[in-house]
Amino acid sequence: MAGRLPDQCRDVDQPCHALLTDLEQRGLLDETLVIWGGEFGRTIYSQGGLSKENYGRDHHPRCFSMWMAGGGFRPGHVHGETDDFSYNVVKDPVNVHDLHATLLHQLGLDSERLSVRHQGLDLRLTGVEPARVLHELLA
């Protein structure tokens, strides 16, 4: 974390800001959705032995962060909360199926209608489990 993280942040901070500023100045941010995220977060504790050179954090599939700008999402909204150790979600969890249903909704698509019958299941882009649009994230 101490080695490359500051440089990596510098590599993406200015281009992300420039993209959002440009989209907003051109009046395109309302109809363009920018998503920044990954499929896992990081724990607050070290993986392996803790030292001055090794204090990186382990992969964490339960809690991860994303940011979204434009595309009809609420600006400045923080959704979800973890416990004091950032280990478990304690408020407003979002699963991938609901996130996908919300993204499809913002694209004008109904995730329930996009299905194909395969081996006795109605498969959808959001999976076979029920998915809901997260209206609380939308402007």
N, C-alpha and C positions, 0 to 999 in steps of 0.2 A: 504494500500500500504506500509506503513512503517513497518507493523508487519511482514507479511510472505513473501512479495515479494523478499527481498534480499536472504532469504533461498531458495525460489523456484528457483531463478535464479542460485544459486550455485548448486542446485540439477540437473539442466539440462545443464549448460554450459560445464562442463567437459565431460560428456558422449557424447554430440553432437560433440564436438571437437574430442574426441577419435574415434567416429564412422567415421567421415569424414577423419581423418588422416589414419585410418586403411584401409578404402576403397581405398584411394589414393595410399598408399604404396603397396597395393596388385594389383593395376592397374584395380580396379573394379569401380572407381567413374564415369568413362565415361559411363558405361552401367547401373549404379544404380542411381535412382533419389530419393533424400531425400527431403521431403517437411515438413515444419514446419509452421503451421498457424492455424487459427481458423475462425469461421464464422462471427465474429464481432470484431470491434475495441473498443477503449475507447475514450470518449470525453476528452477535456482538462479541463472541469469544473466538479465541485463536484455534486454528486447526494445527495440531502438532505441538511441538515445544515452543514456548513463548521466549523470545529473545529480542534484542534490539534490532536484529536483522529480520526476524520472522515474527510478525504480529498480525499477519493476514487473517482474514476471517473465512469461515467455512461456508459452503453452499447451504442455502436455506429455502426449501421448496414451499414452506407454509406461508411465509410473509415476504412479499416483494413489492416494489414501488414502480409505478408508471406515471408518466405525465402525458396529458393530451391537451392540445390547443386547437381552437377553432372547431369547425364542423358541427356547431350547435351544442357543444359541451359547455357547461357552466365554467366561466373563467374564475380563477382564484379559489376554487372549491377543493377542499381536502376531504377525502372519503376514506373511512376505515381507521382502525386504531389497533395497536398491539399492546400486549401487557408490558410491564416495566422492564422486562428482559428482551423485548422485541422478538419473542419466541412464538407466541400464539396470537391469533387474531381475537380481539375481545369485543370489537364493535364494527358493524357494517362490513362483513366479509363479502368479497366478490369472487365468484368462481368463473372459470374460463367460459363455461356455457352461457352465463348471463352477460359476460363482457362481449362475446361474439354476437349474441342476440341484439345487444344494444348497438354495436357497430353496424350490423346489417340493417337495423331499423333506421339509423342515420343515413344509410345509403338508399333508403326507400324500399327495402326488401323485408318481407315477413318471413322470419326464420321457420315458422311453422309450415309455411307453404312450400318451402324448398326442401322436398324430401324425395327419396327414391326407395322403393321397396327392394330389400336385399336380404335373402335368407330369413324371411319371416319378420324382419324388422323394418320400420319406417326410419331410415337413416336420414339425418339432417346435418347441415354444417355445424350445428351446435351440439350434436350428439343425440343419443336416444333419451336422455333424461330431460325432464321439463326445463325450459330456459325462459327467463323473463327479461324484458327490457328494463334497464335500470333508469327509470325516469328521473330519479333524484340526481343523476349526473348531468342531466340535460338542461340547457338554458330555457 
